[in-house]
C-alpha cells in the first residue's frame, strides 16, 4: 500500500483529503504541523507528502527543507498564494509540485499519481507482465521474448498505464489527464496518434495483447495471451 503524509493545520482540509485519498486505496497519515510531521516520518515509511505552506511552529518551506535532508520522496506544497515569488521559494526548498488553495481533491489525486509514477515508489507495479511481454518502469523498456524495445516516453507511459489496468476502458480526456497532465494544451487527437503508433509497433511483434477502441468512449487494453 502507498502511504501519503498530509500536513495542514486546517482540520477540514485534513479530513477532506483523508477521505478522498483513502477511497482511492492510499494509507493516509495526518499531521497538524511540521513538528508532528517529522515525528511521523521518523516512525513510518511515507511515499509522498502533501504539505501546507502556512503552518504554526514550522512552515511548509522549512519542513520541505528538513524532509529533503533525510528523504527523496516527492512533495506537493499547498498554499493560498499564487505569486511567482512564492512558487520560486517553494521549488527552491525542494518541492516537486505546487497546488493553490482552494483545490479540487481530484486534481490533487491526479498530481499524486503523476509524481508516484515518476518516482516509481510502488515496486509492486514497477513491472507488468502479459504473456511473453514485460513492461519495466524502472528501465523504461519493453521486452518481448529476447527482444528489447525502447519507446518514446509518452508511448511507454500510455502503454504501461493501459497494460497495468487491462480491460478497463478510459476516455481520451482521462488518458490526457493521466499521461500528459492537467496543464496539457493540446487536443485529444494526441491520444489517437499515440495509440496508432503503439498498434503499428506491436501488432507484428506479439499477440499477447491489443489496444481496442471502445466506440464512443475511448480505449482499453485486451489481454489475449496472459
C-alpha positions, -999 to +999 in steps of 0.1 A: +000+000+000+012+035-008+015+058+022+007+095+019+016+121+045-008+151+047+004+181+067-020+210+073-032+230+103-067+232+088-086+202+102-112+204+075-085+201+048-071+171+066-105+154+068-114+161+032-081+149+017-080+118+040-115+107+029-107+112-008-073+095-008-085+067+014-112+059-011-085+056-038-067+030-017-039+051-002-030+049+035-030+084+049-010+098+078-022+132+091-002+159+109-013+194+120+022+210+118+057+204+107+070+191+141+043+164+142+050+155+106+087+149+113+078+126+142+056+106+118+084+104+092+107+090+119+084+062+126+066+055+093+076+050+057+058+075+035+060+076-002+047+111-008+040+142+013+014+169+008+024+200+028+007+232+035+029+263+034+013+284+062+015+265+095+025+272+131+059+262+146+074+253+112+061+265+078+059+243+047+091+256+031+111+248+062+095+214+066+103+206+030+139+215+035+141+193+066+125+165+048+149+168+020+178+162+044+165+127+052+144+116+022+139+119-015+101+113-015+080+136-038+065+167-022+034+187-031+031+221-015-004+236-007-008+273-005-034+301-006-009+322-025-004+323-063+025+346-067+056+336-087+078+346-058+061+321-036+063+293-062+100+301-066+106+298-029+087+265-029+108+250-056+140+262-041+130+245-008+128+212-028+091+207-037+081+187-067+048+203-074+026+232-062-012+234-057-030+266-049-060+266-025-089+261-029-083+230-050-104+200-062-095+168-044-094+150-078-068+174-091-046+166-060-051+129-067-040+133-103-009+151-093-001+125-067-005+097-093+018+116-117+045+120-091+043+084-079+047+072-115+077+095-119+094+083-087+084+047-091+080+041-054+053+014-059+077-015-065+047-039-069+037-020-101+072-015-114+069-044-138+038-055-158+039-089-175+015-100-201+023-134-216+057-131-231+058-093-228+074-074-199+069-037-194+095-023-169+090+012-155+125+013-139+143+008-171+116+022-194+120-009-216+096-033-231+108-068-236+091-094-259+109-127-256+146-119-262+139-086-280+142-053-261+122-023-273+127+013-264+097+036-268+093+074-268+084+084-233+047+092-238+041+060-258+057+040-230+037+057-203+005+052-223+012+015-229+022+009-192-009+027-180-033+006-201-014-026-195-015-022-158-053-019-160-063-045-185-099-044-199-105-011-181-119+015-205-105+050-205-118+080-223-094+102-243-098+130-218-090+107-189-058+094-207-048+130-213-051+138-176-031+107-165-003+107-192+000+143-203-013+162-172-040+187-165-020+216-179-016+199-214-028+224-240-031+201-270-062+182-281-074+147-275-063+137-311-029+132-295-042+100-278-053+086-311-019+092-327-001+075-298-024+045-298-020+042-336+018+042-332+017+015-304-005-007-326+018-004-355+048-012-333+034-043-316+009-058-340+037-076-358+058-084-327+033-101-303-002-114-300-001-111-261-024-080-262-041-055-283-054-020-277-091-019-285-112+010-295-144+012-275-166+032-298-179+064-283-158+060-252-121+055-256-096+027-254-088-004-234-060-029-235-072-065-240-051-094-228-051-122-254-023-144-241-018-135-204 
